[in-house]
Amino acid sequence: MSDTTTRRRRGGGRAGNSARRGSSAIEQMPWNPPVNIDRPTEPLTEEGVQAIHDGAMRILEEIGIAFLNPEALEILREAGCVIDGDVVRMGRDFVMEMVAKAPSSFTITPRNPDRAITIGGNNILFGNVSSPPNYWDMETGRKVPGTREMCRNLLKLTQYFNCIHFAGGYPVEPVDVHASVRHLDVLFDKLTLTDKVMHAYSLGQERVEDVMEMVRIAGGLTREEFDAAPHMYTNINSTSPLKHDFPMLDGWMRLARRGQALVVTPFTLAGAMAPVTMAGAVAQSVAEALCAIALAQYINPGVPCVIGTFTSNVDMKSGAPAFGTPEYMRATQMTGQLARFYGLPMRSSGVCAANVPDGQAMWETSNSLWAAVQSGTNMVYHAAGWLEGGLIASPEKFVMDCEVLQQIQRYMDPALVATTPDDIALDAIKAVGNDGHFFGIQHTQDRYTTAFYQPFLSDWKNYEGWEVAGAVWTPERAHQIYKQILADYTPPPMDEAIREELEAFVARRKQEGGAPTDF
């Protein structure tokens, strides 16, 4: 299809009943991206926000950030920034002027418009685990390199669970596919096995251009329609401390020019790549993020940008990254205050350092997820399936995390805090009086099926009942659910002509050699 031909029928179609309620594997909550109805936790005073802001501005003005990309350097030179080799210093007035051009809220529309997501405001959205090179499940029983089949299976979970709202990077790196064509195979799988919002790795010209073209084809869009509104996004990480590398900046600028969504997430580990103090680490992280946003806004004013945080700490005994710590939680909350100060949507993550889906995995991930809620985060990366500090993806952990995500979604249901006379229930209390119970009264009978959250994974039987049922531990139950989801899985519909065009594009790009593997 040429760029100027009439748009074809979109590939997604409306989500059917199975997509909304789940197959026979589980009975899940419907697709309903939650709105955060709580006030954010704000550990910083107004003076504290100003102090971190001033620290970030002084980093940009006095120390500078290395931009290891000649094109980016020339653009920033044109913008009036001070360039010394590859180090850029930019004044706070310029930074704040550029950042003010970014929208506080925007919508990304994938090939299925029913899966559109709005990023910003009080919306909180969850994405799948992204980029681990290794895989672990209970059947394998050990850590192994990722394969395309494992990646496809995790994509099926991404599509299946309604509490997962966007598809991040590769849920596990399929190292059995050559790096030059890996992005073509995985994006084909993502676009055919899911109909949710897509991500592109900013790893050089070819990968970014290929992904934009594949997303355009899958949506049945002309080039003009694709460029007119966000249909996908990228995430870049600064190379802390105080650097942005060549390929990520290249992809960042390409997507900026075409109006696609941009997320910048400095990876600042306090005590290693950032100061050991949380305020210093957050100030450095903010500086590294804002300079990239300023570049994007200078290139294309109004392009959607998200400020990300990945500020945690290291184990000072070993140097190993730690996640879901009290420090991680506070850094996330502090960054949330700064994001609101700048009027930017925010990204954080659901992460842990545990190696298997055990108790440590769940308490650290729960800390991370609730820090996201408390901070006012809009996009939660790695919300399901992450282990070993991002080195392992696990389907059991994915299923276990989705139980937590559903509970957060239910927690945000305004019905839980409704205060109508029917909710206060004085008539019911009067009917029961001082010596009855509420099980059998009409008020309860009318509401009992929807009154409380119903888990799909938690086991509420007592010990004896659990033992009689086989004494199945949580990861084992999660494994059974995972296998049943795969057995029942049906991909979302896609127009056959669009699928054929995608296949032809992938075949042509493979014949051309794909993308270079050296930068």
C-alpha positions as MATLAB code, in Angstrom:
seq = 'MSDTTTRRRRGGGRAGNSARRGSSAIEQMPWNPPVNIDRPTEPLTEEGVQAIHDGAMRILEEIGIAFLNPEALEILREAGCVIDGDVVRMGRDFVMEMVAKAPSSFTITPRNPDRAITIGGNNILFGNVSSPPNYWDMETGRKVPGTREMCRNLLKLTQYFNCIHFAGGYPVEPVDVHASVRHLDVLFDKLTLTDKVMHAYSLGQERVEDVMEMVRIAGGLTREEFDAAPHMYTNINSTSPLKHDFPMLDGWMRLARRGQALVVTPFTLAGAMAPVTMAGAVAQSVAEALCAIALAQYINPGVPCVIGTFTSNVDMKSGAPAFGTPEYMRATQMTGQLARFYGLPMRSSGVCAANVPDGQAMWETSNSLWAAVQSGTNMVYHAAGWLEGGLIASPEKFVMDCEVLQQIQRYMDPALVATTPDDIALDAIKAVGNDGHFFGIQHTQDRYTTAFYQPFLSDWKNYEGWEVAGAVWTPERAHQIYKQILADYTPPPMDEAIREELEAFVARRKQEGGAPTDF';
ca = [
       0.000    0.000    0.000;
       1.375    3.428   -0.855;
       1.596    6.174    1.751;
      -1.198    8.133    0.128;
      -3.757    5.444   -0.549;
      -7.029    5.370    1.331;
      -6.866    3.819    4.757;
      -8.037    0.221    4.904;
     -10.139   -1.315    7.611;
      -8.166   -1.351   10.850;
      -6.792   -4.691   11.886;
      -7.977   -4.919   15.480;
     -11.715   -4.966   15.615;
     -13.565   -4.798   18.892;
     -12.441   -7.020   21.723;
     -14.762   -9.972   22.043;
     -16.222  -11.411   25.217;
     -13.259  -13.719   25.762;
     -10.861  -10.771   25.603;
     -12.936   -8.869   28.102;
     -13.642  -11.610   30.616;
     -11.019  -14.280   29.935;
     -11.161  -17.817   28.612;
     -11.804  -20.909   30.690;
      -8.356  -20.484   32.257;
      -9.532  -17.750   34.638;
     -12.353  -15.281   35.151;
     -10.562  -11.952   34.935;
     -11.620   -8.343   35.253;
     -12.585   -6.542   32.031;
     -10.377   -4.197   30.026;
     -10.774   -0.995   32.003;
      -7.556    1.017   32.458;
      -7.761    2.402   35.989;
      -7.886    6.001   37.092;
      -5.942    6.779   40.254;
      -8.466    8.317   42.645;
      -6.004    8.766   45.532;
      -4.014   11.854   46.337;
      -0.324   11.283   45.576;
       2.178   10.739   48.353;
       4.430   13.797   48.457;
       7.418   13.403   50.778;
       9.036   16.646   49.587;
       8.059   20.060   50.876;
       7.621   22.867   48.365;
      11.137   23.964   49.297;
      12.370   20.406   48.666;
      10.888   20.374   45.167;
      12.560   23.691   44.434;
      15.876   22.430   45.794;
      15.895   19.351   43.549;
      14.737   21.423   40.574;
      17.536   23.923   41.172;
      20.016   21.053   41.496;
      18.877   19.609   38.152;
      19.104   23.012   36.476;
      22.622   23.590   37.824;
      23.697   20.193   36.495;
      22.474   21.253   33.044;
      23.948   24.752   33.267;
      27.268   24.167   35.028;
      28.257   20.525   34.459;
      26.469   19.581   31.260;
      25.343   16.356   29.626;
      27.326   14.488   26.982;
      25.322   13.992   23.772;
      27.194   11.339   21.816;
      25.368   12.108   18.593;
      26.673   14.743   16.123;
      23.210   15.524   14.741;
      21.833   16.177   18.220;
      24.836   18.391   18.997;
      24.233   20.516   15.912;
      20.538   20.899   16.710;
      21.322   22.003   20.260;
      24.039   24.345   18.988;
      21.425   25.935   16.715;
      19.128   26.233   19.739;
      21.745   28.344   21.508;
      23.166   25.753   23.895;
      26.861   25.851   24.784;
      28.745   22.961   23.166;
      32.171   21.880   24.414;
      33.217   18.778   22.503;
      30.254   16.493   23.053;
      29.179   18.087   26.341;
      26.113   20.322   26.174;
      25.255   23.001   28.699;
      21.804   24.527   28.473;
      20.248   27.348   30.457;
      17.240   26.756   32.654;
      15.149   29.299   30.769;
      15.639   27.334   27.551;
      14.939   24.014   29.280;
      11.755   25.248   30.945;
      10.553   26.913   27.741;
      10.985   23.643   25.821;
       9.510   21.410   28.532;
       6.431   23.651   28.731;
       5.657   22.760   25.100;
       5.137   19.066   25.945;
       1.514   18.027   26.534;
       0.489   16.987   30.029;
      -1.725   14.256   28.569;
      -2.017   12.439   25.249;
      -3.515    9.322   23.670;
      -1.766    6.504   21.801;
      -3.987    4.540   19.395;
      -2.830    1.054   18.299;
      -4.229   -1.027   15.438;
      -7.297   -1.790   17.553;
      -8.742    1.606   18.543;
     -10.569   -0.056   21.443;
      -7.123   -0.530   23.012;
      -6.211    3.170   22.868;
      -4.612    4.438   26.074;
      -4.444    7.941   27.521;
      -1.182    8.795   29.239;
      -1.256   11.607   31.759;
      -3.697   13.027   34.262;
      -4.724   10.421   36.829;
      -4.495    7.474   34.448;
      -2.289    4.562   35.505;
      -1.344    1.977   32.880;
       0.562   -1.292   33.190;
       2.949   -2.875   30.690;
       4.615   -6.272   30.398;
       8.165   -7.190   31.352;
      10.642   -6.000   28.720;
      14.147   -6.927   27.600;
      15.428   -9.717   29.896;
      17.917  -11.927   28.043;
      16.936  -14.983   30.098;
      13.837  -16.997   30.937;
      12.713  -19.162   33.871;
       9.619  -21.255   34.350;
       8.717  -24.142   36.633;
       8.828  -26.669   33.814;
      12.349  -25.677   32.767;
      13.410  -25.259   36.376;
      16.487  -23.209   35.566;
      17.632  -19.950   33.984;
      17.984  -20.311   30.207;
      18.531  -17.906   27.281;
      15.341  -16.560   25.723;
      13.936  -17.942   22.478;
      11.342  -16.756   19.998;
       8.869  -19.349   21.290;
       9.292  -18.077   24.858;
       8.888  -14.518   23.605;
       5.705  -15.454   21.730;
       4.257  -17.165   24.792;
       4.872  -14.101   26.950;
       3.267  -11.954   24.239;
       0.204  -14.164   24.486;
       0.037  -13.383   28.210;
       0.452   -9.695   27.355;
      -2.587   -9.855   25.098;
      -4.630  -12.144   27.307;
      -4.539  -10.165   30.542;
      -6.813   -7.142   30.495;
      -4.773   -5.526   33.295;
      -1.828   -5.230   30.867;
      -2.474   -2.109   28.823;
       0.557   -1.756   26.562;
       3.195   -4.014   25.056;
       6.688   -2.931   26.055;
       9.882   -4.212   24.515;
      10.587   -7.870   23.876;
       9.220   -9.691   26.941;
      12.307  -11.860   26.635;
      15.138  -11.440   24.127;
      14.852  -14.240   21.521;
      18.571  -14.848   21.235;
      17.937  -17.697   18.782;
      17.027  -15.012   16.195;
      19.960  -13.066   14.730;
      20.176   -9.529   16.068;
      20.051   -8.034   12.561;
      16.513   -9.316   11.956;
      15.275   -9.893   15.515;
      13.230   -6.703   15.526;
      11.408   -7.776   12.353;
      10.383  -11.184   13.696;
       9.428   -9.948   17.153;
       7.445   -6.960   15.854;
       5.604   -9.247   13.463;
       4.758  -11.490   16.418;
       3.745   -8.530   18.560;
       1.504   -7.050   15.883;
      -0.219  -10.343   15.085;
      -0.440  -11.863   18.582;
      -1.525   -8.622   20.270;
      -3.522   -5.531   19.381;
      -2.217   -3.288   22.153;
       0.053   -0.234   21.959;
       3.494   -1.071   20.545;
       7.028   -0.081   21.509;
      10.166    0.439   19.402;
      13.711    0.114   20.639;
      15.743    3.193   19.709;
      18.737    1.232   18.502;
      19.693    2.822   15.224;
      17.986    4.084   12.090;
      16.926    0.764   10.553;
      15.193   -0.671   13.602;
      13.229    2.474   14.348;
      12.208    3.061   10.749;
      11.213   -0.593   10.322;
       9.048   -0.579   13.438;
       7.305    2.652   12.490;
       6.524    1.226    9.069;
       5.228   -2.053   10.482;
       2.986   -0.252   12.986;
       1.704    1.944   10.154;
       0.936   -1.086    7.978;
      -0.761   -2.946   10.843;
      -3.014    0.044   11.517;
      -3.998    0.382    7.863;
      -2.742    3.977    7.949;
      -1.303    6.272    5.342;
       1.979    7.917    6.249;
       0.135   11.182    6.835;
      -2.338    9.506    9.198;
       0.475    7.823   11.095;
       2.349   11.102   11.541;
      -0.765   12.997   12.623;
      -1.114   11.279   16.032;
       0.786    8.858   18.296;
       0.365    5.178   17.387;
       3.434    3.813   19.210;
       6.213    4.913   21.540;
       9.855    4.446   22.397;
      11.757    4.513   25.653;
      15.380    5.601   25.880;
      17.738    5.374   28.833;
      20.508    7.814   29.506;
      23.925    6.298   30.088;
      24.310    7.519   33.630;
      26.104    9.481   34.758;
      25.297   12.378   32.447;
      25.405   10.864   28.951;
      23.023   10.099   26.085;
      24.368    7.650   23.508;
      24.281    7.745   19.715;
      21.666    5.103   18.751;
      19.103    6.051   21.376;
      19.306    9.734   20.451;
      18.984    8.768   16.783;
      15.739    6.880   17.416;
      14.510    9.587   19.795;
      14.853   12.256   17.122;
      13.295   10.109   14.377;
      10.178    9.424   16.422;
      10.021   13.049   17.553;
       9.895   14.234   13.944;
       6.988   11.891   13.240;
       4.975   12.811   16.316;
       5.220    9.485   18.111;
       5.356    9.198   21.904;
       8.697    9.480   23.678;
       9.694    8.200   27.122;
      13.098    9.004   28.640;
      14.157    7.023   31.705;
      17.563    7.606   33.292;
      18.861    4.450   34.992;
      20.369    6.016   38.100;
      21.493    3.586   40.785;
      22.343    5.568   43.902;
      25.833    4.783   45.104;
      27.017    3.617   41.672;
      25.843    5.766   38.737;
      24.388    8.561   40.880;
      25.015   10.114   44.301;
      24.336    7.904   47.287;
      21.688   10.342   48.543;
      18.184   10.069   47.132;
      17.863   13.825   46.544;
      21.128   13.869   44.589;
      20.176   10.787   42.574;
      16.756   12.242   41.719;
      18.275   15.613   40.747;
      20.712   13.886   38.395;
      17.932   11.721   36.947;
      15.710   14.746   36.329;
      18.545   16.602   34.587;
      19.302   13.634   32.319;
      15.625   13.339   31.377;
      14.798   17.020   30.850;
      17.637   17.667   28.417;
      16.330   14.908   26.115;
      12.800   16.300   26.357;
      14.131   19.769   25.525;
      15.790   18.328   22.405;
      12.542   16.648   21.307;
      10.483   19.785   21.845;
      12.943   21.915   19.900;
      12.689   19.462   16.998;
       8.898   19.139   17.099;
       7.104   21.392   19.604;
       4.226   19.587   21.279;
       5.452   16.047   20.612;
       4.292   13.828   23.521;
       7.015   13.171   26.093;
       7.065   11.218   29.364;
       9.626   11.623   32.136;
      10.709    8.280   33.546;
      12.341    7.246   36.788;
      14.474    4.209   37.453;
      16.256    5.503   40.528;
      17.091    2.818   43.044;
      20.107    1.842   45.088;
      22.828   -0.762   45.035;
      23.782   -3.261   47.708;
      26.834   -1.500   49.089;
      28.283   -4.878   50.146;
      28.271   -6.369   46.636;
      27.406   -3.595   44.184;
      24.349   -5.533   42.995;
      21.252   -3.492   42.053;
      18.395   -3.545   44.562;
      14.746   -2.901   43.693;
      11.526   -2.445   45.605;
      13.509   -0.941   48.480;
      12.368    1.906   50.740;
      14.839    4.109   48.847;
      13.349    3.072   45.496;
       9.860    3.911   46.772;
      10.846    7.342   48.045;
      12.785    8.183   44.868;
       9.713    7.263   42.800;
       7.442    9.429   44.947;
       9.903   12.338   44.786;
      10.142   12.078   41.009;
       6.357   12.123   40.859;
       6.363   15.487   42.572;
       8.901   16.805   40.070;
       6.885   15.413   37.139;
       3.840   17.339   38.324;
       6.014   20.429   38.820;
       7.023   20.212   35.137;
       3.545   19.235   33.920;
       4.804   15.967   32.410;
       3.350   12.453   32.458;
       5.512    9.969   34.368;
       6.815    6.428   33.911;
       8.071    4.099   36.666;
       8.421    0.310   36.955;
       7.280   -2.821   38.790;
      10.608   -4.425   39.637;
      12.420   -6.733   42.042;
      15.845   -8.288   42.588;
      14.553  -11.800   43.376;
      15.718  -14.700   41.205;
      12.567  -16.854   41.293;
       8.851  -16.094   41.874;
       9.011  -16.387   45.655;
       8.044  -14.205   48.606;
      10.891  -11.764   48.027;
       9.799  -11.356   44.411;
       6.287  -10.428   45.431;
       7.036   -8.082   48.313;
       9.641   -6.176   46.314;
       7.370   -5.978   43.263;
       4.408   -4.932   45.398;
       6.538   -2.179   46.937;
       7.464   -1.020   43.433;
       3.876   -1.134   42.178;
       2.449    0.691   45.162;
       5.194    3.301   44.853;
       3.936    3.798   41.292;
       0.397    4.292   42.606;
       1.548    6.655   45.361;
       3.710    8.720   43.014;
       0.978    9.357   40.447;
       2.797    7.332   37.782;
       1.011    7.109   34.424;
       2.995    4.299   32.752;
       4.258    1.349   34.792;
       6.870   -0.613   32.872;
       7.753   -4.222   33.752;
       4.537   -4.532   35.756;
       4.316   -8.296   35.171;
       6.973  -10.978   34.743;
      10.242   -9.357   35.911;
      12.912  -11.213   37.944;
      16.631  -10.896   38.820;
      16.806   -7.145   38.340;
      15.585   -7.461   34.760;
      17.750  -10.398   33.682;
      14.964  -13.015   33.815;
      11.390  -13.105   32.482;
       9.042  -15.640   34.053;
       5.492  -16.591   33.037;
       4.640  -17.681   36.586;
       5.774  -14.317   37.911;
       3.741  -12.676   35.119;
       0.570  -14.417   36.290;
       1.303  -13.677   39.963;
       1.896  -10.002   39.203;
      -1.389   -9.771   37.291;
      -3.206  -10.806   40.457;
      -1.661   -7.757   42.163;
      -2.463   -5.503   39.194;
      -6.104   -6.571   39.264;
      -6.226   -5.817   42.978;
      -4.855   -2.326   42.300;
      -7.491   -1.865   39.600;
     -10.207   -2.947   42.028;
      -8.736   -0.736   44.770;
      -9.209    2.244   42.423;
     -12.885    1.438   41.772;
     -14.909    4.464   42.921;
     -17.660    2.083   44.022;
     -15.532    1.074   47.017;
     -15.754    4.573   48.488;
     -19.312    5.445   47.421;
     -21.405    7.039   50.177;
     -24.968    7.052   48.853;
     -27.747    6.105   51.295;
     -27.736    2.655   49.697;
     -24.026    2.348   50.508;
     -24.398    3.590   54.074;
     -27.063    0.834   54.351;
     -28.897    2.053   57.451;
     -31.993    0.012   56.550;
     -29.880   -3.143   56.347;
     -28.190   -2.392   59.667;
     -31.613   -1.766   61.238;
     -33.005   -5.028   59.814;
     -30.172   -7.079   61.313;
     -30.223   -5.262   64.607;
     -28.124   -6.383   67.570;
     -28.084  -10.164   67.247;
     -28.490  -11.141   63.585;
     -26.116  -11.410   60.623;
     -25.925   -9.946   57.142;
     -25.458  -13.121   55.079;
     -29.101  -13.740   54.260;
     -30.640  -10.279   54.056;
     -31.754   -8.860   50.702;
     -29.191   -6.050   50.727;
     -26.419   -8.663   50.750;
     -28.165  -11.007   48.320;
     -28.475   -8.200   45.778;
     -24.739   -7.469   45.897;
     -22.805  -10.525   46.986;
     -21.525  -11.513   43.530;
     -19.844   -8.132   42.913;
     -19.276   -6.758   46.422;
     -15.664   -7.888   46.795;
     -12.631   -8.605   44.664;
     -12.533  -12.211   43.499;
      -8.979  -13.504   42.992;
      -8.038  -15.844   40.164;
      -4.791  -17.011   41.787;
      -5.001  -16.540   45.546;
      -6.206  -19.579   47.504;
      -8.500  -18.680   50.391;
      -9.127  -22.217   51.656;
      -7.961  -23.079   55.151;
      -4.884  -25.256   55.587;
      -6.801  -28.526   55.663;
      -8.769  -27.648   52.535;
      -5.598  -26.535   50.763;
      -3.863  -29.755   51.775;
      -6.727  -31.952   50.570;
      -6.734  -30.060   47.249;
      -3.114  -31.038   46.660;
      -1.166  -28.473   48.702;
      -0.370  -26.487   45.547;
       1.892  -23.490   46.149;
       1.258  -20.163   44.428;
       3.911  -20.446   41.661;
       2.594  -23.918   40.823;
      -0.955  -22.585   40.506;
       0.395  -19.749   38.347;
       2.140  -22.294   36.112;
      -1.115  -24.213   35.636;
      -2.939  -21.008   34.684;
      -0.152  -20.061   32.266;
      -0.387  -23.411   30.507;
      -4.172  -23.165   30.283;
      -3.959  -19.655   28.806;
      -1.605  -20.926   26.102;
      -3.918  -23.848   25.358;
      -6.946  -21.559   25.040;
      -5.228  -18.635   23.334;
      -6.793  -17.099   20.223;
      -4.968  -14.175   18.566;
      -6.882  -10.958   17.938;
      -8.316  -10.585   14.424;
      -6.283   -8.995   11.662;
      -7.285   -8.251    8.090;
      -5.638  -10.869    5.863;
      -4.404   -8.281    3.371;
      -2.685   -6.365    6.181;
      -1.075   -9.546    7.470;
       0.215  -10.337    3.997;
       1.631   -6.833    3.640;
       3.426   -7.210    6.972;
       4.836  -10.572    5.893;
       6.046   -9.087    2.618;
       7.694   -6.158    4.404;
       9.507   -8.469    6.824;
      10.671  -10.719    3.981;
      11.967   -7.762    1.967;
      13.825   -6.221    4.886;
      15.399   -9.577    5.742;
      16.572   -9.921    2.155;
      18.116   -6.452    2.456;
      20.015   -7.546    5.547;
      17.873   -6.061    8.318;
      19.749   -3.771   10.685;
      23.469   -3.472   11.390;
      24.682   -5.021   14.628;
      27.544   -2.569   15.186;
      27.171    1.106   16.134;
];
